Amino acid sequence: MNRRHFTRLTSLGAGGAWFSGITPGKLDAITPHTRLGQNFAANPQRLMERIRTLATFGANDAGGIDRVAFSDANIEALEWCTEHLRETGFSVERDLVGNLVARKAGADASLNPIMFGSHVDSVPGGGNYDGQVGSMGAMEVAAVLADAGHTTRHPLEIVYFTNEEGGKTGSRALVGEVAPFELAIETASGYTIGEGLRRLGGDPDRLADARRAPDSLTAFLELHVEQGAVLDEDGVDIGVVEGIVGIMRWNVVVDGMTNHAGTTPMDRRRDAMVGAARFVTAAHRVARDTPGRQVATVGRLEAEPGAPNVIPGRVRMTLEIRDLSMEGIERTFDVIRARARDIGEASGVSFSFAPFYVSRAAPTDLRIRDMVERSADRRGLSSMRMPSGAGHDAQSIALLCPVGMIFVPSIRGISHAPEERTEAADIVNGTNVLLDTLLAIDEGGLP
């Protein structure tokens, strides 16, 4: 199927039907013709109805949601999810950091579980697809297997992670990366993370006990909207995620000399703003012109003293570099830092760099990429390999086991906003690919 032929979803306005452009008849038409395994495929009506219902928890007048982590709406949504997961034969509990964990035994108790899922919390004023597509896709996979009476060889674990939008608290806790000081951080809900974990049934006093043992899982899968425009603009159905980019950030200080803007000749200035401007251009060009998929951003810039009639003597700014490998980030930084030295010599200013944030890159498993690609091909869907420029819970779980991610298109690349959209057809396609990939792993795709 070519996704260009599908009807676009209508905009979600206050009180409006947020996927009224898709009728039951059209949903029937988008069910994939090629089915794998035992003719397993998602039920489009059930899947989309659940996505629509989930969108009511924390709905706001702008057509989006304010279902921030630890809020009443977040708790109510998790309780609703619990009911439906239990209907499919899963036992459900909250772990020590409030993650909703649904478990179902497999035919071979000696095998480690296959974990899949996403998150249901949102940013303030968020949309109805980020996290929700993966969460409801996982629920639909559970329902399809239950409807067919199919028992997988591996145990299954569906996880809806805590506070993904506020720092991936739930997934990071499973790998021991949540520091005790984070518990005091206040969140958008008005509760601190520690208070929020208690609201979800967790126990922040036992943070260390939440950690999962390495190699305790066979694999982790996450279905997610792209949150970018590549798939939508290129007309591609499925994104085969190669990895989640690493992120490094630096505070950059440019030191020159403060002086009078009217009495200092242009050839005698040590203007920190001029040095900063040249640096911004240099960082952009290095990232753009170097082979690879790295990106570099100067996102904040402040001049001192900041007066119209004073030559800036100091400029503070940030530099962020993202790439699929930490080595790639370091290489890009080394080139940018060398350019800064050249700019300093030419402009009479100096540069200093202080790192303040690191998020490790997490490549996906090569074998799982192939499984995702094969599923898309067999179902008549186009696919492309691509990085994830945003962070996801899979990034943390990659420290425990092989991970795979499946992207579906985001209309116009809009995310974290009420205008966020993904077509129903794409959601169904992504869920079917998730289902196929899960079964391929279960049938021995990973030794």
C-alpha positions in Angstrom: 0.0 0.0 0.0 1.1 3.5 -0.7 0.3 5.8 2.2 -0.2 8.7 -0.1 -3.6 7.2 -1.0 -5.0 7.4 2.5 -7.3 10.1 3.7 -5.6 12.5 6.0 -6.9 12.8 9.6 -8.9 15.9 10.3 -7.8 18.4 12.8 -8.7 17.9 16.4 -10.6 21.0 17.6 -12.3 21.6 20.9 -15.0 18.9 21.1 -14.3 17.7 17.5 -13.8 14.2 16.2 -10.1 13.9 16.0 -10.1 11.1 13.4 -13.4 11.7 11.7 -11.7 11.6 8.3 -11.4 7.8 8.7 -14.6 5.8 8.5 -15.0 2.1 9.5 -15.1 1.2 5.8 -11.8 3.0 5.2 -10.3 1.2 8.2 -11.3 -2.1 6.7 -9.6 -1.2 3.5 -6.3 -0.5 5.1 -5.9 -3.9 6.8 -2.7 -5.4 5.2 -3.4 -8.0 2.5 -0.3 -10.0 3.3 -0.4 -11.5 6.8 2.4 -13.3 8.5 2.6 -16.2 10.9 -1.0 -17.4 11.7 -2.7 -14.6 9.8 -2.2 -12.2 12.7 -3.1 -8.6 12.1 -4.3 -5.7 14.2 -8.0 -4.9 14.5 -8.1 -1.3 13.1 -11.4 -0.3 14.7 -10.4 -1.5 18.1 -7.0 0.1 17.9 -8.2 3.5 16.8 -11.1 3.5 19.3 -8.7 2.9 22.1 -6.4 5.7 20.9 -9.4 8.0 20.8 -10.5 7.0 24.3 -7.0 7.4 25.7 -7.0 10.9 24.3 -9.9 11.8 26.7 -7.7 11.5 29.8 -6.3 15.0 30.3 -7.9 16.5 27.2 -7.7 20.2 26.9 -9.6 22.8 24.9 -6.9 23.2 22.3 -7.5 19.6 21.2 -4.4 18.2 22.8 -3.7 16.8 26.3 -2.2 17.9 29.6 -1.6 14.4 30.8 1.7 15.1 32.5 3.4 12.5 34.6 2.0 12.0 38.1 -1.2 14.0 37.4 -4.6 12.7 38.1 -5.2 12.2 34.4 -2.0 10.2 34.1 -3.1 7.9 37.0 -6.6 7.5 35.5 -5.2 6.6 32.1 -2.9 4.0 33.6 -5.9 2.5 35.5 -7.9 2.3 32.2 -4.9 0.6 30.5 -4.7 -1.9 33.4 -8.3 -3.0 32.8 -7.7 -3.7 29.1 -4.4 -5.5 29.6 -6.0 -7.8 32.2 -8.7 -8.6 29.7 -6.0 -10.1 27.4 -4.7 -12.4 30.1 -1.8 -10.3 31.5 -1.2 -9.8 35.2 -0.6 -6.1 35.9 1.3 -4.4 38.7 3.3 -1.2 39.4 7.0 -1.6 40.0 9.1 0.4 42.5 9.2 3.5 40.2 5.5 3.4 39.2 6.0 1.7 35.8 2.9 -0.2 34.7 4.2 -3.7 34.1 1.9 -6.3 32.5 3.2 -9.9 32.3 2.1 -13.0 30.6 3.8 -16.4 30.9 5.2 -18.1 27.8 5.4 -21.8 26.8 9.0 -22.0 27.9 9.6 -20.7 31.4 13.4 -20.9 30.9 13.4 -18.1 28.4 13.8 -14.4 29.2 10.8 -12.1 28.5 10.4 -10.0 25.4 9.5 -6.5 26.6 7.6 -4.0 24.5 5.7 -0.8 25.2 6.1 3.0 25.5 4.6 5.8 27.7 1.2 7.5 28.2 2.4 10.7 29.9 2.6 13.9 27.8 4.3 17.3 27.8 2.0 20.2 28.9 -0.1 21.0 25.9 1.0 17.9 24.1 -0.6 15.9 21.3 -2.5 12.6 21.0 0.1 10.4 19.4 3.5 10.8 21.1 3.8 7.7 23.3 0.2 6.8 22.9 0.6 5.1 19.5 3.3 2.8 21.0 1.3 2.1 24.1 -2.0 1.3 22.3 -0.1 -0.6 19.7 1.4 -2.8 22.4 -2.1 -3.3 23.9 -3.4 -4.3 20.4 -0.7 -6.8 20.0 -1.7 -8.4 23.3 -5.3 -8.4 22.2 -4.5 -10.0 18.8 -2.6 -12.8 20.5 -5.3 -13.3 23.0 -8.0 -13.4 20.3 -6.1 -16.1 18.5 -5.4 -18.1 21.7 -1.7 -17.9 20.8 0.9 -18.5 23.5 4.4 -17.3 22.7 7.5 -19.3 23.6 8.9 -16.4 25.6 7.1 -14.7 28.5 5.9 -11.2 27.5 6.2 -7.9 29.4 4.3 -4.8 28.3 5.7 -1.7 30.1 4.2 1.8 30.2 7.2 3.8 31.5 6.9 6.5 34.2 7.7 10.2 33.4 9.2 9.7 30.0 8.6 13.3 29.1 10.2 14.5 32.3 13.5 12.7 31.9 12.7 9.0 31.2 12.6 8.3 35.0 10.9 4.9 34.7 13.3 3.4 32.1 16.4 5.0 33.5 15.6 3.6 37.0 15.6 0.1 35.5 19.3 0.5 34.5 20.3 2.4 37.7 20.7 5.8 36.2 18.3 7.8 38.3 20.3 9.8 40.9 18.7 10.3 44.4 18.8 14.1 44.0 16.4 13.8 41.1 13.6 12.8 43.5 13.4 16.4 44.7 12.9 17.9 41.3 9.5 19.4 40.9 7.6 18.3 37.8 4.9 19.9 35.6 2.3 18.2 37.8 3.3 20.2 40.8 4.7 17.1 42.5 8.3 16.3 43.0 9.5 13.1 41.2 9.7 11.3 44.6 6.1 12.4 45.5 5.0 11.4 42.0 6.4 7.9 42.2 4.5 7.3 45.4 1.3 8.5 43.7 1.9 5.9 41.0 2.4 3.1 43.6 6.2 3.2 43.6 8.6 3.5 46.5 11.3 6.2 46.0 13.1 4.9 49.1 13.9 1.7 47.2 15.2 3.3 44.1 18.2 1.0 43.9 16.0 -2.1 44.1 14.2 -1.1 40.9 17.2 -2.0 38.8 16.9 -4.9 36.4 19.7 -7.3 35.9 21.7 -7.1 32.7 20.6 -9.8 30.2 17.4 -10.4 32.0 15.4 -9.6 28.8 15.5 -11.2 25.4 14.7 -7.9 23.6 12.8 -4.7 23.8 10.6 -3.2 21.1 9.0 0.2 20.9 6.6 1.6 18.3 6.6 5.4 18.1 5.6 8.3 15.9 8.7 9.8 14.2 8.2 13.3 15.6 9.9 14.6 12.5 8.9 15.1 8.9 11.1 12.7 7.0 8.7 9.8 6.6 5.8 12.1 5.8 7.6 14.2 3.3 9.2 11.2 1.5 6.0 9.2 1.5 7.5 6.3 3.4 5.4 4.0 5.6 7.8 2.6 8.2 11.0 4.0 9.7 13.5 1.3 10.7 15.3 3.0 13.5 19.1 2.5 13.4 19.6 4.0 16.8 18.8 6.8 19.2 21.2 9.6 19.0 23.6 10.5 21.7 23.6 14.1 22.9 26.4 16.2 24.4 26.0 19.8 25.5 28.6 22.5 26.4 28.4 25.9 27.9 30.6 28.1 25.7 32.0 31.4 26.8 33.5 33.9 24.4 35.8 36.5 26.1 36.7 39.8 24.4 36.9 43.3 25.8 34.1 45.6 26.9 34.4 49.1 25.4 32.6 52.2 24.2 30.6 51.5 21.0 31.2 55.0 19.7 34.8 55.7 20.5 36.4 52.4 19.7 37.5 52.0 16.0 36.4 48.9 14.2 40.0 47.7 13.7 40.7 48.0 17.5 37.8 46.0 18.8 37.8 42.6 20.6 34.1 42.1 20.1 32.9 38.9 21.8 29.6 39.1 19.8 31.4 39.1 16.5 33.4 36.0 17.7 30.2 34.4 18.8 28.4 35.1 15.5 31.3 33.6 13.6 31.2 30.6 15.9 27.5 30.0 15.3 28.1 30.0 11.6 31.1 27.7 11.9 29.3 25.1 14.0 26.4 25.0 11.5 28.8 24.6 8.5 30.9 21.9 10.2 27.8 19.8 11.0 26.3 20.4 7.6 29.4 19.8 5.5 30.9 16.8 7.3 29.7 13.4 6.0 27.4 11.8 8.4 24.1 12.5 10.2 25.4 14.7 13.0 23.6 17.9 13.9 24.9 20.9 15.9 22.9 23.6 17.5 23.6 26.9 19.3 20.3 27.3 21.2 21.0 30.0 23.7 23.1 33.2 23.5 23.5 36.0 26.0 25.8 39.1 25.6 27.3 41.0 28.5 26.8 43.7 29.4 23.9 43.7 26.9 23.7 47.5 26.3 23.1 49.0 22.8 26.1 51.4 23.2 28.6 48.9 24.6 30.8 46.4 22.8 30.1 43.0 24.3 33.0 41.8 26.4 31.6 38.4 27.0 29.1 36.1 25.3 27.7 33.0 26.9 26.0 30.4 24.7 25.3 26.7 24.5 26.5 24.1 21.9 24.6 20.9 21.4 25.8 18.0 19.1 23.8 14.9 18.4 24.9 11.8 16.5 24.3 8.1 16.4 27.7 7.5 18.0 29.5 9.2 20.8 32.7 9.0 18.7 30.9 11.0 16.0 29.9 13.6 18.5 33.5 13.9 19.7 34.9 14.2 16.2 32.4 16.9 15.3 33.2 18.8 18.5 37.0 18.6 17.9 36.5 20.2 14.5 34.2 22.9 15.9 36.7 23.6 18.7 39.5 24.0 16.2 37.4 26.4 14.2 36.8 28.4 17.5 40.6 28.7 18.0 40.9 30.1 14.4 38.0 32.5 15.0 39.6 33.6 18.3 42.9 34.4 16.7 41.2 36.4 13.9 38.8 38.3 16.2 41.0 38.9 19.2 38.7 36.8 21.5 39.1 33.5 23.4 36.7 30.5 23.7 36.2 28.1 26.7 34.0 25.0 26.7 32.5 23.3 29.8 30.4 20.1 29.2 27.2 20.0 31.2 25.0 17.2 29.7 25.6 13.8 28.2 23.1 11.2 26.9 24.7 8.1 25.4 23.9 7.0 21.9 21.9 3.7 21.7 22.2 1.8 18.5 19.4 -0.7 17.8 20.1 -4.4 17.1 21.0 -5.2 13.5 19.0 -8.4 13.5 15.9 -6.6 14.8 16.3 -3.9 12.1 16.3 -6.7 9.5 13.1 -8.2 11.0 11.3 -4.8 10.9 12.4 -4.3 7.3 11.3 -7.8 6.3 7.9 -7.3 7.9 7.3 -4.0 6.1 8.3 -5.6 2.8 6.0 -8.6 3.2 3.1 -6.4 4.1 3.7 -4.3 1.0 4.9 -1.3 3.0 7.8 1.0 2.1 10.5 1.5 4.7 13.8 3.4 5.3 16.5 3.2 7.8 16.9 6.3 9.9 18.1 7.7 13.2 16.0 8.9 16.0 16.9 12.5 16.8 14.7 12.4 20.0 15.3 10.4 23.1 13.1 7.4 24.0 12.8 4.8 26.7 14.5 2.3 24.4 17.7 4.3 24.9 17.8 3.2 28.5 16.7 -0.4 28.0 19.5 -0.8 25.4 21.8 -1.2 28.4 19.9 -4.4 29.3 19.2 -6.2 26.0 18.9 -5.8 22.2 16.4 -3.1 21.3 14.4 -2.3 18.2 12.3 0.8 17.3 9.6 1.2 14.6 8.7 4.7 13.4 5.5 5.7 11.7 5.0 9.1 10.0 4.1 12.3 11.8 2.1 14.6 9.5 4.3 17.7 8.8 6.6 16.6 11.5 4.7 18.3 14.2 5.0 16.9 17.7 4.6 18.0 21.4 1.7 20.1 20.2 -2.1 19.7 19.8 -1.6 19.7 16.0 0.4 16.5 16.3 -1.1 13.9 13.8 -0.5 10.4 12.5 -2.8 8.8 10.0 -4.9 5.8 11.2 -3.5 3.8 8.4 0.0 4.4 9.5 -0.8 3.5 13.1 -2.3 0.2 12.0 0.7 -0.5 9.7 3.1 0.2 12.5 1.2 -2.0 14.9 1.3 -4.9 12.4 5.0 -4.5 12.0 5.4 -4.5 15.8 3.4 -7.7 15.9 5.4 -9.4 13.2 8.7 -8.4 14.8 7.7 -9.7 18.2 6.7 -13.0 16.7 9.9 -13.2 14.7 12.0 -12.7 17.9 9.8 -15.2 19.7 10.3 -17.8 17.0 14.1 -17.7 17.4 15.2 -14.6 15.6 17.5 -13.8 18.5 19.8 -16.6 19.9 
